[in-house]
Amino acid sequence: MSHGPALAPDATTGRRPHPVGASRRTGWVMLLAGAVGWLASFQLTVDDWRLLHDPSYQPPCNISPIVSCGSVMSSPQGSLLSFPNMLLGLGAFAAVTALGLAVLTGARLHRRLWLALDAGALAGVAFVHWLIGQSLYELNKICPYCAVVWVVTIALFWYLTLHCLERGIVPVPRGVLEVVRDTHWMLLGAWYGVIMLLVLTRFWPYWSSLL
């Protein structure tokens, strides 16, 4: 009795690929990072649409001359691919949220899909760090909703990569895997700490004026 076409052997290993499950930690990170990132992207989209129709509109995230979203959204950096950056977030974070929910309910994803997710998250992290540099040293602004997207994108990439290492999707020496697995939360904290330090030092006169 036929159960459908068999999967073709993997070109590199010669073995038939098998779906790969994930820990609940990975599923929760995908679900929460995707949902929070989508909500931040949605709010930016709404504010951008309102600004387009009413240039005098003041988004609620325009808190001060330094903490502001409006001027960031209307800048060239806010539409790098000739359309608002937040539209990329709406699509990408929606897909991640759906896949996170599927993983939490027991779904096993193809190895190539995990690799594609991790590669997409890597591209997102590279883009986020470019935006961080532009925000700090070109636009001289911090957009609160953008900062939320920075945080969840980094966490998503970090834990997708950890998942790929732990499941052997991305092969690494066992010693490297053990170090990363044992210190993953410290390394992520250090990553965030460097970004926070850059933000603090770049705008220190403003932060100190609030004390």
C-alpha positions as CSV (number, residue, x, y, z in Angstrom):
1,M,0.0,0.0,0.0
2,S,1.5,3.4,-1.0
3,H,1.8,6.2,1.5
4,G,2.9,8.9,-1.0
5,P,6.2,9.6,-2.6
6,A,9.3,9.0,-0.5
7,L,11.6,11.9,0.3
8,A,14.6,12.1,-1.9
9,P,18.0,11.3,-0.3
10,D,19.9,14.4,1.0
11,A,22.5,15.5,-1.6
12,T,25.3,15.9,0.9
13,T,24.8,12.9,3.2
14,G,23.0,10.4,0.9
15,R,20.4,9.7,3.6
16,R,16.8,10.5,3.5
17,P,16.1,13.7,5.5
18,H,14.0,13.4,8.7
19,P,11.9,16.1,10.3
20,V,13.5,17.6,13.3
21,G,11.7,18.4,16.5
22,A,12.6,21.2,19.0
23,S,12.5,21.8,22.7
24,R,9.8,23.7,24.3
25,R,12.3,26.5,25.0
26,T,12.8,26.9,21.2
27,G,9.1,26.9,20.6
28,W,8.4,29.5,23.3
29,V,11.2,31.8,22.0
30,M,9.8,31.6,18.5
31,L,6.2,32.2,19.6
32,L,7.0,35.0,22.0
33,A,9.6,36.7,19.9
34,G,7.4,36.4,16.8
35,A,4.3,37.8,18.6
36,V,6.1,40.7,20.3
37,G,8.0,41.6,17.1
38,W,4.8,41.5,15.1
39,L,3.0,43.8,17.6
40,A,5.9,46.3,17.5
41,S,6.0,46.2,13.7
42,F,2.2,46.6,13.5
43,Q,2.3,49.6,15.8
44,L,5.0,51.2,13.6
45,T,3.0,50.4,10.5
46,V,-0.1,52.1,12.0
47,D,1.9,55.2,13.1
48,D,3.6,55.4,9.7
49,W,0.3,55.2,7.9
50,R,-1.1,58.0,10.1
51,L,2.0,60.2,9.4
52,L,1.6,59.6,5.7
53,H,-2.0,61.0,5.9
54,D,-1.3,63.7,8.5
55,P,2.2,65.1,8.7
56,S,1.3,66.9,11.9
57,Y,0.4,63.6,13.6
58,Q,2.6,62.9,16.7
59,P,3.1,59.1,17.4
60,P,2.8,58.1,21.0
61,C,6.5,57.0,20.9
62,N,7.6,60.6,20.3
63,I,8.6,61.0,23.9
64,S,11.6,63.4,23.7
65,P,14.1,64.8,21.1
66,I,16.1,61.6,21.6
67,V,13.4,59.0,22.2
68,S,11.3,59.3,19.1
69,C,9.8,57.2,16.3
70,G,8.4,59.7,13.8
71,S,11.6,61.0,12.4
72,V,13.1,57.5,12.2
73,M,10.2,56.1,10.2
74,S,10.3,59.1,7.8
75,S,14.0,58.8,7.2
76,P,15.6,57.0,4.3
77,Q,16.8,54.3,6.7
78,G,13.2,53.6,7.5
79,S,12.5,52.4,4.0
80,L,15.7,50.8,2.9
81,L,14.1,48.6,0.2
82,S,11.9,51.4,-1.1
83,F,9.0,50.4,1.2
84,P,8.7,50.7,5.0
85,N,11.0,48.3,6.9
86,M,8.1,47.4,9.3
87,L,6.3,45.5,6.5
88,L,9.2,43.0,6.4
89,G,8.6,42.6,10.2
90,L,4.9,42.0,9.8
91,G,5.5,39.1,7.3
92,A,8.6,37.6,9.0
93,F,7.3,37.7,12.6
94,A,3.9,36.3,11.6
95,A,5.6,33.3,10.0
96,V,7.8,32.8,13.1
97,T,4.8,33.0,15.4
98,A,2.9,30.4,13.4
99,L,5.9,28.0,13.3
100,G,6.5,28.5,17.0
101,L,3.0,27.6,17.8
102,A,3.3,24.5,15.6
103,V,6.5,23.5,17.3
104,L,4.9,23.8,20.7
105,T,2.1,21.5,19.6
106,G,4.6,18.8,18.6
107,A,5.3,19.6,14.9
108,R,8.6,18.5,13.5
109,L,10.1,20.7,10.8
110,H,12.3,19.7,7.9
111,R,16.1,20.3,8.4
112,R,16.1,22.7,5.5
113,L,13.3,24.7,7.1
114,W,15.3,25.1,10.3
115,L,18.3,26.2,8.3
116,A,16.2,28.7,6.4
117,L,14.8,30.0,9.6
118,D,18.2,30.5,11.1
119,A,19.6,32.1,8.0
120,G,16.6,34.5,7.9
121,A,17.2,35.3,11.6
122,L,20.9,35.9,10.8
123,A,19.9,38.3,8.0
124,G,17.5,40.0,10.4
125,V,20.3,40.4,13.0
126,A,22.7,41.9,10.4
127,F,19.9,44.4,9.4
128,V,19.1,45.2,13.0
129,H,22.8,46.0,13.8
130,W,22.9,48.3,10.8
131,L,19.8,50.0,12.0
132,I,21.3,50.3,15.5
133,G,24.4,52.1,14.0
134,Q,22.2,54.4,11.9
135,S,20.0,55.2,14.9
136,L,22.9,56.0,17.2
137,Y,25.3,57.8,14.9
138,E,23.3,59.1,11.9
139,L,19.8,59.8,13.1
140,N,20.7,60.5,16.7
141,K,17.4,58.9,17.9
142,I,16.2,55.9,19.7
143,C,12.9,54.5,18.5
144,P,11.2,52.5,21.3
145,Y,9.3,50.1,19.1
146,C,12.4,49.6,16.9
147,A,14.4,48.8,20.1
148,V,11.8,46.1,20.9
149,V,12.3,44.6,17.4
150,W,16.1,44.7,18.0
151,V,15.7,42.7,21.2
152,V,13.4,40.0,19.9
153,T,15.4,39.5,16.7
154,I,18.6,38.9,18.5
155,A,17.0,36.5,20.9
156,L,15.3,34.7,18.0
157,F,18.6,34.3,16.1
158,W,20.5,33.2,19.2
159,Y,18.1,30.4,20.2
160,L,17.4,29.2,16.7
161,T,21.2,28.9,16.2
162,L,21.5,27.1,19.6
163,H,18.7,24.7,18.5
164,C,20.5,24.0,15.2
165,L,23.7,23.3,17.0
166,E,22.1,21.0,19.6
167,R,20.2,19.0,17.0
168,G,23.2,18.6,14.7
169,I,21.6,20.6,11.9
170,V,24.7,22.8,12.0
171,P,27.7,20.6,12.9
172,V,30.2,21.9,15.4
173,P,32.9,20.2,17.6
174,R,31.4,18.8,20.7
175,G,33.5,21.0,23.0
176,V,32.2,24.2,21.3
177,L,28.6,22.9,21.6
178,E,29.1,22.3,25.3
179,V,30.5,25.7,26.0
180,V,27.8,27.5,24.0
181,R,25.1,25.3,25.7
182,D,26.4,26.0,29.2
183,T,26.9,29.7,28.8
184,H,24.2,30.7,26.2
185,W,22.3,33.0,28.6
186,M,25.5,34.7,29.7
187,L,26.6,35.3,26.1
188,L,23.2,36.6,25.2
189,G,23.3,38.9,28.2
190,A,26.7,40.2,27.2
191,W,25.4,40.9,23.7
192,Y,22.6,43.0,25.0
193,G,24.9,44.6,27.5
194,V,27.2,45.9,24.8
195,I,24.2,47.4,22.9
196,M,22.9,49.0,26.1
197,L,26.4,50.4,26.8
198,L,26.5,52.0,23.3
199,V,23.1,53.6,23.8
200,L,24.0,54.9,27.3
201,T,27.3,56.4,26.2
202,R,26.0,57.8,22.9
203,F,23.2,59.8,24.7
204,W,24.8,60.2,28.1
205,P,24.1,64.0,28.3
206,Y,20.4,63.3,27.8
207,W,20.2,60.4,30.2
208,S,22.1,62.3,32.9
209,S,19.7,65.2,32.5
210,L,16.9,62.9,33.6
211,L,18.6,62.0,36.9
